[in-house]
Amino acid sequence: MLERTTCLLLLLAITAGCDDRRGTPEDAGPPDAAPPSEDASPSDAATPDAGPVACADALAERAVAIDPEGPDTQIHPVVRWDGEALWVVYVRPEPGGGDFDVWATRLGCDGAPRVAPFLVQESPEGNDIDPELVVSGDRVLVAWQTDDGTGGTDNLQIRYRVLDRDGAPVSGDRVLRTVRAGEPVTDNHMMPKLAVAPDGGFLVAGIRASDVGRFAVFVQPLDRDGALVGEALEPGPEAMITQSAPSIAVAADGAIWLAYDRAPDEGATEVWLWETTGAPALALEGLTGASGADLVAIDGGVYLAFAGETPAGNDLRLLQVGGAEAALVGVPRRTETAPRWAPAPDGRLGLAYFRQVRGFTMELLVAPVTAGDPPEAGEEQLVHDAAPAYQPALTHVEGDYWFASWAEGASPAFRLRGAFLRL
């Protein structure tokens, strides 16, 4: 059964920095098999001293280590192609253990580092988790969630920093302090998601404490330097309703779309959609529950992927926003979760997702998706058959090549891996 998950999501977001190092159940044990093309390692690729390698000459199906010299417990990757190279942000423990920090690296199409792994934060104090990343022109925005350890109602913050393509800081660390009805919201902000704004600036989606005692989703515009642009946009807080797990996409016509989990104090969690000039609405009728949505926009429309339940079972559903019906992805009576879209410039779509093996151990799968109403998923490709249940990541690189990243290994010795794939 798909149970209401919002409280669990919030608890995980708050405590992930500790639990990730204390270990997960035995089901999240060491992988049973290596990722694809395992014989191609970072040592086989060109070194930074050899200079950048053109993608046309370097792209091949291969697996790479993201941070081979870094400590164990590397988790929560997000990957983006910036037009020339791959950005990866992730978390790893602070020196000597304790809390987590946000790190980043930039990889060439041969898997070799163009920018070696580096600490993103200007001020690494606090427990920093759940990083996000988006690229706009020559600017890179990294955002994350911090627990500053003070307790109370304002210890959880969304922080962010603007970088250039070489990883050099354009701004210092900033704490996102949104405004509602002319008044700053000083209480907790969580769960950042990012998009490029229609004007080339940035959009930060997240959740923030509301005056009705629950969390509510919001979208905050930023300029290219990271300064706030006006007040945050929101569908509005609801009494006895928790809004969480936002995902954001900007359509070709400039419309800003938000998907989120809507969980009443009593009853099933549902996925809702909101376009910022309209009213929020249920994403899909006829489900007994739904959660964990991801949005993507291409010239042909806006697409939604999420886990939905009916009496027949729980499967991933793919839906064109405004479309007539959803397509099912997955195996009946198996649990698929954590969908992540990745668009290509020509309108193709890639989708990464997990299929539960046992407990917290997952198969990581990637499939091509043809846009339409409904969208159509192609043959799935197994990337890794025993990954722990930390989010996967996917981005399009060039041509038929995509890049996926995931954590693998036995707790707490999780290591980040990546693979160039052909879809």
Solvent accessible surface area in square Angstrom, and as a share of the most:
residue,aa,sasa,rsa
1,M,202,0.90
2,L,32,0.16
3,E,129,0.58
4,R,97,0.35
5,T,32,0.19
6,T,0,0.00
7,C,93,0.56
8,L,99,0.49
9,L,56,0.28
10,L,25,0.13
11,L,102,0.51
12,L,87,0.43
13,A,8,0.06
14,I,65,0.33
15,T,39,0.23
16,A,11,0.09
17,G,0,0.00
18,C,57,0.34
19,D,53,0.27
20,D,7,0.04
21,R,54,0.20
22,R,178,0.65
23,G,31,0.30
24,T,44,0.25
25,P,70,0.44
26,E,168,0.75
27,D,53,0.27
28,A,4,0.03
29,G,14,0.14
30,P,87,0.55
31,P,44,0.28
32,D,107,0.56
33,A,46,0.36
34,A,66,0.51
35,P,8,0.05
36,P,44,0.28
37,S,43,0.28
38,E,73,0.33
39,D,131,0.68
40,A,22,0.17
41,S,36,0.23
42,P,40,0.25
43,S,101,0.65
44,D,96,0.50
45,A,11,0.09
46,A,33,0.26
47,T,80,0.47
48,P,83,0.52
49,D,143,0.74
50,A,73,0.57
51,G,27,0.26
52,P,106,0.67
53,V,41,0.24
54,A,61,0.48
55,C,14,0.08
56,A,96,0.74
57,D,121,0.63
58,A,9,0.07
59,L,28,0.14
60,A,41,0.31
61,E,85,0.38
62,R,41,0.15
63,A,0,0.00
64,V,0,0.00
65,A,20,0.15
66,I,3,0.02
67,D,4,0.02
68,P,73,0.46
69,E,164,0.74
70,G,9,0.09
71,P,58,0.36
72,D,61,0.31
73,T,5,0.03
74,Q,1,0.00
75,I,0,0.00
76,H,19,0.08
77,P,0,0.00
78,V,7,0.04
79,V,0,0.00
80,R,75,0.27
81,W,48,0.17
82,D,10,0.05
83,G,46,0.44
84,E,98,0.44
85,A,0,0.00
86,L,0,0.00
87,W,0,0.00
88,V,0,0.00
89,V,0,0.00
90,Y,0,0.00
91,V,1,0.00
92,R,34,0.12
93,P,14,0.09
94,E,42,0.19
95,P,129,0.81
96,G,93,0.90
97,G,33,0.32
98,G,44,0.42
99,D,48,0.25
100,F,0,0.00
101,D,5,0.03
102,V,0,0.00
103,W,41,0.14
104,A,0,0.00
105,T,0,0.00
106,R,14,0.05
107,L,3,0.02
108,G,2,0.02
109,C,0,0.00
110,D,12,0.06
111,G,2,0.02
112,A,10,0.07
113,P,45,0.28
114,R,77,0.28
115,V,27,0.16
116,A,64,0.50
117,P,41,0.26
118,F,44,0.18
119,L,64,0.32
120,V,1,0.01
121,Q,8,0.03
122,E,104,0.47
123,S,47,0.30
124,P,46,0.29
125,E,118,0.53
126,G,16,0.15
127,N,13,0.07
128,D,1,0.00
129,I,4,0.02
130,D,40,0.21
131,P,2,0.01
132,E,11,0.05
133,L,0,0.00
134,V,14,0.08
135,V,27,0.16
136,S,7,0.05
137,G,52,0.50
138,D,79,0.41
139,R,52,0.19
140,V,0,0.00
141,L,0,0.00
142,V,0,0.00
143,A,0,0.00
144,W,1,0.00
145,Q,1,0.01
146,T,0,0.00
147,D,32,0.17
148,D,45,0.24
149,G,67,0.64
150,T,103,0.60
151,G,34,0.32
152,G,72,0.69
153,T,89,0.52
154,D,60,0.31
155,N,17,0.09
156,L,7,0.04
157,Q,11,0.05
158,I,0,0.00
159,R,35,0.13
160,Y,2,0.01
161,R,28,0.10
162,V,0,0.00
163,L,1,0.01
164,D,44,0.23
165,R,58,0.21
166,D,102,0.53
167,G,11,0.11
168,A,46,0.36
169,P,78,0.49
170,V,59,0.34
171,S,14,0.09
172,G,28,0.27
173,D,33,0.17
174,R,82,0.30
175,V,54,0.31
176,L,1,0.00
177,R,91,0.33
178,T,0,0.00
179,V,36,0.21
180,R,48,0.17
181,A,92,0.71
182,G,51,0.49
183,E,117,0.52
184,P,81,0.51
185,V,15,0.09
186,T,82,0.47
187,D,53,0.27
188,N,19,0.10
189,H,1,0.01
190,M,1,0.00
191,M,24,0.11
192,P,3,0.02
193,K,53,0.23
194,L,13,0.06
195,A,11,0.09
196,V,51,0.29
197,A,10,0.08
198,P,86,0.54
199,D,119,0.62
200,G,22,0.21
201,G,2,0.02
202,F,0,0.00
203,L,2,0.01
204,V,0,0.00
205,A,0,0.00
206,G,0,0.00
207,I,0,0.00
208,R,1,0.00
209,A,22,0.17
210,S,15,0.09
211,D,122,0.63
212,V,61,0.35
213,G,56,0.54
214,R,72,0.26
215,F,40,0.17
216,A,0,0.00
217,V,0,0.00
218,F,0,0.00
219,V,0,0.00
220,Q,0,0.00
221,P,26,0.16
222,L,3,0.01
223,D,53,0.27
224,R,81,0.30
225,D,68,0.35
226,G,0,0.00
227,A,39,0.30
228,L,68,0.34
229,V,74,0.42
230,G,58,0.55
231,E,74,0.33
232,A,12,0.09
233,L,66,0.33
234,E,44,0.20
235,P,29,0.18
236,G,21,0.20
237,P,41,0.26
238,E,51,0.23
239,A,66,0.51
240,M,124,0.55
241,I,16,0.08
242,T,19,0.11
243,Q,1,0.00
244,S,0,0.00
245,A,23,0.18
246,P,2,0.01
247,S,6,0.04
248,I,15,0.08
249,A,8,0.06
250,V,33,0.19
251,A,15,0.12
252,A,77,0.60
253,D,125,0.65
254,G,26,0.25
255,A,23,0.17
256,I,20,0.10
257,W,53,0.19
258,L,0,0.00
259,A,0,0.00
260,Y,2,0.01
261,D,0,0.00
262,R,45,0.17
263,A,1,0.01
264,P,29,0.18
265,D,53,0.28
266,E,155,0.70
267,G,50,0.48
268,A,47,0.37
269,T,4,0.02
270,E,57,0.25
271,V,2,0.01
272,W,48,0.17
273,L,17,0.08
274,W,10,0.03
275,E,34,0.15
276,T,27,0.16
277,T,123,0.71
278,G,44,0.42
279,A,84,0.65
280,P,45,0.28
281,A,53,0.41
282,L,58,0.29
283,A,15,0.11
284,L,38,0.19
285,E,138,0.62
286,G,70,0.67
287,L,41,0.20
288,T,69,0.40
289,G,2,0.02
290,A,4,0.03
291,S,12,0.08
292,G,33,0.32
293,A,10,0.07
294,D,23,0.12
295,L,11,0.05
296,V,11,0.06
297,A,25,0.19
298,I,17,0.09
299,D,131,0.68
300,G,51,0.49
301,G,23,0.22
302,V,9,0.05
303,Y,2,0.01
304,L,0,0.00
305,A,0,0.00
306,F,1,0.00
307,A,8,0.07
308,G,0,0.00
309,E,10,0.05
310,T,29,0.17
311,P,130,0.82
312,A,91,0.71
313,G,21,0.20
314,N,27,0.14
315,D,18,0.10
316,L,0,0.00
317,R,21,0.08
318,L,0,0.00
319,L,7,0.03
320,Q,36,0.16
321,V,27,0.15
322,G,83,0.79
323,G,25,0.24
324,A,93,0.72
325,E,97,0.43
326,A,26,0.21
327,A,20,0.15
328,L,109,0.54
329,V,11,0.06
330,G,35,0.34
331,V,59,0.34
332,P,87,0.55
333,R,204,0.75
334,R,90,0.33
335,T,51,0.30
336,E,0,0.00
337,T,44,0.26
338,A,23,0.18
339,P,1,0.01
340,R,57,0.21
341,W,17,0.06
342,A,2,0.02
343,P,61,0.38
344,A,6,0.04
345,P,126,0.79
346,D,99,0.51
347,G,24,0.23
348,R,81,0.29
349,L,1,0.00
350,G,0,0.00
351,L,0,0.00
352,A,0,0.00
353,Y,1,0.00
354,F,3,0.01
355,R,12,0.05
356,Q,61,0.27
357,V,59,0.34
358,R,99,0.36
359,G,35,0.33
360,F,105,0.44
361,T,2,0.01
362,M,15,0.07
363,E,39,0.18
364,L,1,0.00
365,L,6,0.03
366,V,0,0.00
367,A,1,0.01
368,P,46,0.29
369,V,5,0.03
370,T,91,0.53
371,A,37,0.29
372,G,26,0.25
373,D,74,0.38
374,P,48,0.30
375,P,1,0.01
376,E,122,0.54
377,A,35,0.27
378,G,39,0.38
379,E,156,0.70
380,E,65,0.29
381,Q,51,0.23
382,L,89,0.44
383,V,3,0.02
384,H,3,0.01
385,D,38,0.20
386,A,1,0.01
387,A,1,0.00
388,P,4,0.03
389,A,40,0.31
390,Y,28,0.11
391,Q,39,0.17
392,P,1,0.01
393,A,6,0.05
394,L,7,0.03
395,T,12,0.07
396,H,16,0.07
397,V,3,0.02
398,E,68,0.31
399,G,48,0.46
400,D,57,0.29
401,Y,34,0.13
402,W,3,0.01
403,F,0,0.00
404,A,0,0.00
405,S,0,0.00
406,W,0,0.00
407,A,1,0.01
408,E,25,0.11
409,G,13,0.12
410,A,40,0.31
411,S,30,0.20
412,P,65,0.41
413,A,40,0.31
414,F,0,0.00
415,R,65,0.24
416,L,1,0.01
417,R,28,0.10
418,G,0,0.00
419,A,0,0.00
420,F,2,0.01
421,L,2,0.01
422,R,121,0.44
423,L,44,0.22
